[in-house]
Amino acid sequence: MLTRIVLFLAQVACDFLAALFLARFILQWARVSFRNPVGQFVIAVTDWAVLPARKLVPGLFGLDLASLLLAWLTQLGFLALAYSMSTLGHAGGGASFVLLMAGALVEVARLAIHLAMLVVLVTALLSWINPYAPLAPFFNQLARPLLAPFQRVIPPLGGIDLSPLVLLLALQVLLMVLDSLRGMAFGIPM
């Protein structure tokens, strides 16, 4: 029971930190200004690790690869901890490290999908409740690249844009695929 509690708390902390590293990567990829409360929070929490990592990992085509690498390393660290604390960790071997590396990649992809879902939900809610909220342009700018392909195919019906709903369904299907990959890799249903 204590092991489960420790692993739960470690997972929450690692997921939060990895999500912030990933958010920093996504904000720079989408060329969103950091001059807003969300951007300032992401910078304040991640600067301690990203700035030194940038000295070792250069950017590529304007992408902050250091932030992306830190998100992956954070997930890899958690999976290594979970693996070592479980009964599976006693088998050891090089193949298990490769599985942990692939598992960390899957976890980063899951976090990216969860962040995309959050952005789309907040954008949709702000458009219905208060489209002139101070953070509305920030979320609209983040959601635009995700929604644009769906908006080209799905016209508004009665003045209501259904593309966020279709995108959320597509993201949920992607999560199901990633969960099955994770289950196959570690041999346990997720």
C-alpha positions in Angstrom: 0.0 0.0 0.0 2.8 2.4 0.8 4.4 1.6 -2.5 1.2 2.5 -4.3 1.0 5.8 -2.5 4.6 6.7 -3.2 4.2 5.8 -6.9 1.0 7.8 -7.1 2.6 10.9 -5.7 5.7 10.5 -7.8 3.5 10.0 -10.9 1.5 13.2 -10.2 4.7 15.2 -9.6 6.5 13.8 -12.7 3.4 14.2 -14.9 3.0 17.8 -13.8 6.6 18.7 -14.4 6.7 16.8 -17.8 3.5 18.6 -18.8 5.1 21.9 -18.1 8.2 21.1 -20.1 5.9 19.9 -22.9 3.8 23.0 -22.6 6.9 25.1 -23.0 7.9 23.2 -26.1 4.4 23.6 -27.5 4.2 27.3 -26.8 7.4 27.9 -28.6 6.3 25.6 -31.5 3.0 27.5 -31.9 4.8 30.8 -31.5 2.5 31.9 -28.7 3.6 34.9 -26.6 4.8 34.1 -23.1 3.5 37.5 -22.0 0.5 36.1 -20.2 -0.1 34.4 -16.8 0.1 30.9 -18.2 3.3 31.5 -20.2 4.9 33.3 -17.2 4.0 30.4 -14.9 5.5 27.8 -17.4 8.7 29.8 -17.6 9.0 30.3 -13.8 8.6 26.6 -13.1 10.8 25.3 -15.9 13.6 27.8 -16.2 15.8 26.0 -13.6 16.1 22.9 -15.9 15.5 24.3 -19.4 18.2 27.0 -19.4 21.1 24.6 -18.4 19.8 22.0 -20.8 19.8 24.4 -23.7 23.6 24.6 -23.4 23.8 20.9 -24.1 20.8 20.5 -26.5 20.5 23.1 -29.2 17.2 24.1 -30.8 16.3 22.9 -34.2 14.3 25.0 -36.7 13.0 27.2 -33.8 12.0 24.1 -31.7 13.0 24.0 -28.1 14.4 20.4 -28.1 15.7 20.8 -24.6 12.2 21.2 -23.2 11.0 18.2 -25.1 14.0 16.1 -24.0 13.4 17.1 -20.4 9.7 16.0 -20.6 10.9 12.7 -21.9 13.6 12.3 -19.3 11.1 13.1 -16.5 8.7 10.4 -17.8 11.7 8.0 -18.1 12.7 8.7 -14.6 9.3 8.0 -13.2 9.0 4.8 -15.3 12.4 3.6 -14.0 11.3 4.3 -10.4 8.0 2.5 -10.9 9.7 -0.4 -12.6 12.3 -0.7 -9.9 9.7 -0.6 -7.2 7.5 -3.2 -8.8 8.0 -7.0 -8.9 8.8 -6.7 -12.6 12.0 -4.7 -11.8 13.8 -7.7 -10.4 14.2 -9.3 -13.9 16.4 -6.5 -15.2 18.1 -6.6 -18.6 18.9 -4.3 -21.5 15.5 -5.0 -23.2 13.7 -3.6 -20.2 15.6 -0.3 -20.5 14.6 -0.1 -24.2 11.0 -0.7 -23.1 11.2 2.0 -20.5 12.6 4.4 -23.1 9.7 3.6 -25.5 7.2 3.8 -22.6 8.5 7.3 -21.7 7.9 8.3 -25.3 4.4 7.0 -25.2 3.8 8.8 -21.9 5.0 12.1 -23.4 2.6 11.5 -26.4 -0.2 10.9 -23.9 0.6 14.1 -22.1 0.6 16.0 -25.3 -2.8 14.7 -26.2 -4.1 15.6 -22.7 -2.7 19.1 -23.1 -4.4 19.4 -26.6 -7.7 18.2 -25.1 -7.4 20.8 -22.3 -6.6 23.6 -24.8 -9.6 22.7 -27.0 -12.0 22.4 -24.0 -10.9 25.8 -22.6 -11.1 27.4 -26.0 -14.6 26.1 -26.6 -15.8 27.1 -23.1 -14.3 30.6 -23.5 -16.0 31.0 -26.9 -19.4 30.2 -25.3 -19.0 32.0 -21.9 -16.7 34.9 -22.5 -15.0 35.2 -25.9 -13.4 38.5 -24.8 -11.6 37.1 -21.7 -8.0 38.2 -21.4 -6.7 34.6 -22.0 -9.0 33.9 -24.9 -6.5 35.0 -27.6 -3.8 32.8 -26.0 -6.0 29.7 -26.1 -7.4 30.5 -29.5 -3.9 30.8 -30.9 -2.9 27.4 -29.4 -6.1 25.7 -30.6 -6.1 27.1 -34.1 -3.5 24.7 -35.6 -5.4 21.8 -34.1 -8.8 22.8 -35.2 -8.0 24.2 -38.7 -8.0 20.8 -40.5 -11.3 19.8 -39.0 -12.9 23.3 -39.7 -12.0 22.9 -43.3 -14.0 19.7 -43.5 -16.8 20.3 -41.1 -18.9 23.4 -41.7 -20.6 25.2 -38.8 -24.1 23.9 -38.4 -26.6 26.5 -37.3 -23.8 28.8 -36.3 -22.2 26.2 -34.1 -18.7 24.9 -34.8 -18.6 21.2 -34.2 -14.9 20.8 -35.0 -13.8 20.9 -31.3 -16.1 18.0 -30.6 -14.8 16.0 -33.5 -11.2 16.8 -32.5 -11.8 15.7 -29.0 -13.2 12.4 -30.3 -10.1 11.9 -32.5 -7.8 12.7 -29.6 -9.7 10.2 -27.4 -9.2 7.5 -30.1 -5.5 8.3 -30.1 -5.4 7.9 -26.3 -7.0 4.5 -26.7 -4.4 3.5 -29.2 -1.6 4.7 -27.0 -3.1 2.9 -24.0 -3.1 -0.4 -26.0 0.5 0.2 -27.0 1.4 0.8 -23.4 -0.4 -2.3 -22.3 1.3 -4.5 -25.0 4.7 -3.1 -24.1 4.4 -3.8 -20.4 2.1 -6.8 -20.6 -0.6 -5.2 -18.4 -3.9 -3.7 -19.3 -4.1 0.1 -18.8 
